[in-house]
Amino acid sequence: MGRETIFAHQHLLKPESNKKERMGRMLYWLAKLICMGFFSTGLIPIKVIGREYLKGIRACIVAADHVDGIDSPVLIWSLPFTTWFLLRDDFGEPIKSLLVRLLLMVQINRENPKPSQLRNAVQLLRSGKRLAMYPEGHRSKLGELQQAKSGLGLLIRLSGVPVVPVSISGTFSFLRKETWKREIFRAILRRRPSIVVVIHKPLYLESAGREDDEEITTKIMIQIASGLREEDRGFYREKADEGGKTP
C-alpha cells in the first residue's frame, strides 16, 4: 500500500473540530489527574525510567507492550505530554463509539488497515501530535511479548516521525476479571512488585519501501523487549538478549 493509495482522496477527510479536540484534551487531563491519585501517591507503586528522553519531542509514535487494561492509564501518567491513542476498530460497541467521540482516539483495523484509517493517523502525526499504540494489536494472554503486526512500520514509513519504544512491566493480571481485586489489594499492601515503565530513546528510522515495514517493526519490538524481564520478552527473547539495550 503506497503513499498514492493512502492519500489519493484526502479531500474526503473531515478534520477534527477544535471543539472536539478541546473536549478530548480536557478529558485526557482529567484522566491524568485521576491516575496521579493512584500512582503519584504511591497507592499503586510505579517507577518510570527515561522521561528525560522525551524533553522537547513533538510529533512521535509511542509504541508499548500490552498485557492488561491498566497499561493505558499507566502510559497516560508516565508520559509528560498529551497523547492520542490508536484504538482497534473492532472494540466492543457502544464503548468504542463513546471513546472515539469523547477522547483522543484514532480507529484502525489490526489485520488490514483501511486507507482512510491510515490517512487519519498519518495526518494526525504530520500535524505535530503524538500517537500511542500497542504494536501487538491485542493484550497478551500469557503476559509475554507477542509478535507485532506490521502496521507500526507502515505508519513510520508514511508519517516520517520518530518512535519512542516503551516497556511496561508488572501490570499483568491487574484489571483482569478474575484477579483485579487480589492484585490491587496486594499492591496497596506492597506485596506486589512495582509497575516499572522504561521509556527508551526516540528512534529515527527510515524505510526504503514496504518490504522494510516488518524489519523496522521488529527493531522497535526488540527495543521494547530489552526493557522487560527476560521471562516476559516472549517472541523477541532471543533477539533482545543478543542486541537489545535498556536506557
C-alpha positions as CSV (number, residue, x, y, z in Angstrom):
1,M,0.0,0.0,0.0
2,G,1.8,3.1,-1.2
3,R,1.6,6.8,-0.4
4,E,-0.5,7.4,-3.5
5,T,-3.1,4.9,-2.3
6,I,-3.2,6.3,1.2
7,F,-3.6,10.0,0.2
8,A,-5.5,9.7,-3.1
9,H,-8.7,11.1,-1.5
10,Q,-7.5,13.5,1.1
11,H,-10.4,15.9,0.3
12,L,-12.8,13.3,1.7
13,L,-11.4,13.6,5.2
14,K,-13.1,15.8,7.7
15,P,-10.5,17.4,10.1
16,E,-11.1,17.1,13.8
17,S,-13.1,20.1,15.1
18,N,-11.4,22.3,17.6
19,K,-14.4,21.8,19.9
20,K,-14.0,18.0,19.9
21,E,-10.2,18.2,20.4
22,R,-10.6,20.7,23.3
23,M,-13.1,18.3,24.9
24,G,-10.7,15.3,24.3
25,R,-7.8,17.2,25.9
26,M,-9.9,18.2,28.9
27,L,-11.0,14.6,29.5
28,Y,-7.4,13.4,28.9
29,W,-6.0,15.6,31.6
30,L,-8.9,14.7,33.9
31,A,-7.9,11.1,33.4
32,K,-4.3,12.0,34.1
33,L,-5.3,13.7,37.4
34,I,-7.2,10.5,38.4
35,C,-4.1,8.4,37.5
36,M,-2.0,10.7,39.7
37,G,-4.2,9.8,42.6
38,F,-3.3,6.2,42.2
39,F,0.3,6.4,41.1
40,S,1.8,9.7,42.4
41,T,0.6,9.0,46.0
42,G,2.2,5.5,46.0
43,L,-1.2,3.8,46.4
44,I,-0.2,1.7,43.5
45,P,3.6,1.7,43.3
46,I,5.0,2.7,39.9
47,K,8.5,3.6,38.7
48,V,9.2,5.5,35.5
49,I,12.7,5.4,33.9
50,G,13.8,7.6,31.0
51,R,11.4,10.5,31.0
52,E,14.3,12.8,30.2
53,Y,14.4,11.3,26.7
54,L,11.1,13.0,25.9
55,K,12.2,16.5,26.6
56,G,11.3,18.7,23.6
57,I,10.0,15.9,21.4
58,R,6.9,16.8,19.4
59,A,5.2,14.5,16.8
60,C,6.1,10.9,17.5
61,I,4.7,7.4,17.8
62,V,4.8,5.9,21.3
63,A,4.9,2.1,20.9
64,A,4.4,0.0,24.0
65,D,3.8,-3.6,25.0
66,H,0.3,-4.5,26.2
67,V,-0.7,-7.2,28.8
68,D,-3.5,-5.6,30.8
69,G,-6.2,-2.9,30.8
70,I,-4.2,-0.7,33.2
71,D,-1.5,-0.2,30.6
72,S,-3.2,2.8,29.1
73,P,-3.7,4.7,32.4
74,V,0.0,3.8,33.2
75,L,1.0,5.4,29.9
76,I,-1.1,8.5,30.4
77,W,0.5,9.1,33.8
78,S,4.1,8.3,32.6
79,L,4.2,10.5,29.5
80,P,4.7,14.2,30.1
81,F,2.5,15.2,27.1
82,T,-0.9,14.8,25.7
83,T,-1.2,11.6,23.6
84,W,-3.7,10.3,21.1
85,F,-4.4,6.6,21.3
86,L,-4.8,4.2,18.4
87,L,-7.9,2.1,19.0
88,R,-8.8,-1.1,17.1
89,D,-12.0,-0.7,15.2
90,D,-13.5,-4.0,16.4
91,F,-13.5,-2.7,20.0
92,G,-16.9,-3.5,21.6
93,E,-19.9,-1.3,21.0
94,P,-21.2,1.0,22.4
95,I,-17.9,1.7,24.3
96,K,-16.0,2.2,21.1
97,S,-18.3,4.9,19.8
98,L,-18.2,6.7,23.1
99,L,-14.4,6.6,23.4
100,V,-13.9,7.8,19.8
101,R,-16.4,10.7,20.2
102,L,-15.1,11.9,23.6
103,L,-11.4,11.0,23.8
104,L,-8.3,11.5,21.7
105,M,-8.7,8.3,19.7
106,V,-8.0,7.1,16.2
107,Q,-9.5,3.8,14.9
108,I,-7.7,1.2,12.8
109,N,-8.2,-2.3,11.7
110,R,-5.5,-4.5,13.2
111,E,-5.2,-7.0,10.3
112,N,-5.9,-4.9,7.3
113,P,-5.9,-1.1,7.9
114,K,-8.2,0.8,5.6
115,P,-6.7,3.7,3.6
116,S,-9.0,6.2,5.3
117,Q,-7.9,5.0,8.8
118,L,-4.2,5.3,7.8
119,R,-4.8,8.8,6.4
120,N,-6.3,9.9,9.7
121,A,-3.4,8.5,11.7
122,V,-0.7,9.9,9.4
123,Q,-2.3,13.3,9.1
124,L,-2.6,13.5,12.9
125,L,1.2,12.8,13.2
126,R,2.1,15.2,10.4
127,S,0.1,17.9,12.2
128,G,2.5,17.6,15.2
129,K,0.6,15.4,17.5
130,R,1.7,12.3,19.4
131,L,0.1,8.9,18.9
132,A,0.4,5.9,21.3
133,M,-0.2,2.4,20.1
134,Y,0.3,-1.3,21.0
135,P,2.1,-2.9,18.1
136,E,1.0,-6.4,19.1
137,G,-2.6,-5.4,18.3
138,H,-4.1,-7.0,21.5
139,R,-3.4,-7.8,25.1
140,S,-1.0,-10.7,25.7
141,K,-2.9,-13.5,27.4
142,L,0.3,-15.0,28.9
143,G,2.0,-11.8,29.9
144,E,4.7,-12.3,27.3
145,L,5.6,-10.1,24.4
146,Q,3.7,-11.3,21.2
147,Q,4.7,-11.0,17.6
148,A,3.8,-7.5,16.4
149,K,1.7,-6.6,13.4
150,S,3.5,-4.8,10.6
151,G,1.3,-1.7,10.9
152,L,3.8,0.1,13.1
153,G,6.4,0.0,10.3
154,L,3.8,1.2,7.8
155,L,2.9,4.2,10.0
156,I,6.5,5.1,10.4
157,R,7.1,4.9,6.6
158,L,4.1,7.1,5.8
159,S,4.5,9.7,8.6
160,G,8.3,10.0,8.9
161,V,8.1,10.7,12.6
162,P,10.4,9.2,15.3
163,V,9.3,6.3,17.5
164,V,9.5,6.1,21.3
165,P,9.6,2.5,22.5
166,V,8.1,2.0,25.9
167,S,8.4,-1.2,28.1
168,I,5.7,-1.7,30.7
169,S,6.3,-4.4,33.4
170,G,4.3,-5.5,36.3
171,T,0.8,-4.9,35.1
172,F,-0.2,-8.4,34.2
173,S,-3.5,-9.5,35.9
174,F,-4.1,-6.1,37.3
175,L,-7.5,-5.5,35.7
176,R,-8.4,-9.0,34.7
177,K,-11.9,-10.0,35.8
178,E,-10.6,-13.0,37.8
179,T,-7.7,-11.3,39.6
180,W,-8.2,-7.5,39.8
181,K,-9.4,-7.3,43.4
182,R,-6.5,-9.5,44.6
183,E,-3.9,-7.6,42.6
184,I,-4.9,-4.2,43.7
185,F,-5.1,-5.3,47.3
186,R,-1.6,-6.8,47.0
187,A,-0.3,-3.6,45.5
188,I,-1.7,-1.5,48.3
189,L,-0.1,-3.8,50.9
190,R,3.2,-3.7,49.0
191,R,3.0,-7.4,48.4
192,R,3.1,-7.0,44.7
193,P,6.1,-5.9,42.5
194,S,6.0,-2.3,41.4
195,I,4.9,-1.4,37.9
196,V,8.0,-0.3,36.0
197,V,7.9,1.8,32.9
198,V,11.1,2.1,30.8
199,I,11.0,4.9,28.2
200,H,13.7,4.3,25.6
201,K,15.5,6.9,23.5
202,P,13.5,8.0,20.4
203,L,14.4,6.1,17.3
204,Y,14.6,8.0,14.0
205,L,14.0,5.3,11.3
206,E,13.8,5.5,7.6
207,S,12.3,2.9,5.4
208,A,13.1,2.3,1.7
209,G,9.8,0.6,1.0
210,R,7.0,-1.7,2.0
211,E,9.4,-4.6,2.3
212,D,11.1,-2.9,5.2
213,D,8.0,-2.4,7.4
214,E,8.4,-5.7,9.2
215,E,12.1,-5.2,9.7
216,I,11.5,-1.8,11.3
217,T,8.7,-3.1,13.5
218,T,11.0,-5.9,14.7
219,K,13.7,-3.5,15.5
220,I,11.3,-1.5,17.7
221,M,9.9,-4.6,19.4
222,I,13.4,-5.8,20.3
223,Q,14.0,-2.4,22.0
224,I,10.7,-2.8,23.9
225,A,11.7,-6.4,24.9
226,S,15.1,-5.2,26.1
227,G,13.3,-3.2,28.9
228,L,11.3,-6.2,30.1
229,R,12.2,-9.0,32.4
230,E,13.8,-11.9,30.4
231,E,10.8,-14.2,31.1
232,D,8.4,-11.5,29.7
233,R,10.2,-11.0,26.4
234,G,8.3,-13.8,24.7
235,F,8.6,-13.8,20.9
236,Y,11.6,-11.4,20.9
237,R,13.5,-13.0,23.8
238,E,16.5,-14.3,21.8
239,K,16.9,-11.2,19.6
240,A,16.6,-8.9,22.7
241,D,19.2,-11.0,24.5
242,E,21.6,-10.6,21.5
243,G,21.3,-6.9,20.9
244,G,18.7,-5.0,22.9
245,K,19.8,-2.5,25.5
246,T,17.9,-0.7,28.1
247,P,18.5,3.1,28.6
